[in-house]
Amino acid sequence: MTTPRVTLPEYLQAEQQRFPQATGDFTDLLNHVGLACRRIAHIVDQGALAGAHGSAQATNVQGETQQKLDVMSNEIFLDTCQQGGHVAGMLSEELDDPYDLPAGVARGKYLLAFDPLDGSSNIDINAPVGSIFSVLRAPKGTAPASFHDYLQPGSAQVAAGYAIYGASTMLMLTVGNGVQGFTLDRTADAFVLTHPDMKVPADTGEFAINASNQRFWEPPVSRYVSECLEGRTGPREKDFNMRWIASLVAEVHRILIRGGLFMYPKDTKDLAKPGRLRLLYEANPMGMIVEQAGGKVSTGREGMLHVVPQSLHQRVPLILGARNEVERLERYHAEHDQGLDVAFESPLFNERSLFIRN
């Protein structure tokens, strides 16, 4: 016998039935998010044929150069997710301020924060990109959302997910009841449940970090990476693999599929930015997904989902994945901050590095 196919709407409807008081608004909103991701997947598939490659000749609030697909994806999310009247407002990486719903558009009781296209630098080389989203309750119900309404910790999220546009398009979703993975059936134009109840192993032999920033890392991170690279002959007594894709969606997806650790830690490269990734629409939704799958997420010094946002586009350090590895990094940070660790000098990443100069 074949296993019955469960589509995203069918899964959401089954979840809704667990709550007799549910109105269906939450379900409908997530279905609209899924529709936005399907629309973006089509444009990504078309690539240059859809005029989606190249720069948009503009910068966003982050000071980053926008790609054409950034702008197109943002417009798709805004247009699609304001339909149905289920959001009181939306926050996007590509907009300076929260998006005000047009006059006459019905408002709902949820807030949607999103990065419409993560990994823009990968677009023209046809490497994986994705969309990330977070759903919060609107504190004032259906009234127009204010700036402060979005400043909720990650623990307040009611749903989070991402779509990855790669060899196949997948949607990973949590509504607080584990993590479910859906694959886009292009013939039916529907997301179908293919990876139920995903789990992140507590241990791993693989980590991801941008090693080009090693000269800016704090000692706890240098210590951790050095120990991993020393392999079997070092204190960890096993070999590690190192990866880097330059797309948060792709990094987290690898961790959900086969385990691992991802780090974009605090460093001294730009003292005005304590971290690289944005809290509300990158770190928090990815944090909820990883923790719902049994992993752990941290800044290195505190649990990510407990950080209270101070601004809409706030940046934070991010470490997530295998629980035991994240806890080891937290311990290294605590020992360093308390002066309990010995002075650490990496045998791999010291001033002379691996290259001996005469």
Secondary structure as UniProt FT lines:
FT   HELIX           8..16
FT   TURN            17..18
FT   TURN            20..21
FT   HELIX           25..46
FT   HELIX           47..50
FT   STRAND          55..59
FT   TURN            61..62
FT   STRAND          65..67
FT   HELIX           68..81
FT   TURN            82..84
FT   STRAND          87..92
FT   TURN            93..94
FT   TURN            103..104
FT   STRAND          110..118
FT   HELIX           120..122
FT   TURN            123..126
FT   STRAND          129..137
FT   TURN            139..142
FT   HELIX           147..150
FT   HELIX           154..156
FT   STRAND          159..165
FT   STRAND          169..174
FT   STRAND          180..185
FT   TURN            186..189
FT   STRAND          190..195
FT   STRAND          206..208
FT   HELIX           211..216
FT   HELIX           219..230
FT   HELIX           231..233
FT   TURN            235..236
FT   STRAND          241..243
FT   HELIX           248..258
FT   STRAND          261..264
FT   TURN            271..272
FT   STRAND          277..278
FT   HELIX           279..283
FT   HELIX           284..292
FT   TURN            293..294
FT   STRAND          296..298
FT   HELIX           304..306
FT   TURN            312..313
FT   STRAND          315..316
FT   STRAND          318..321
FT   HELIX           323..337
FT   TURN            338..339
FT   TURN            351..354
//
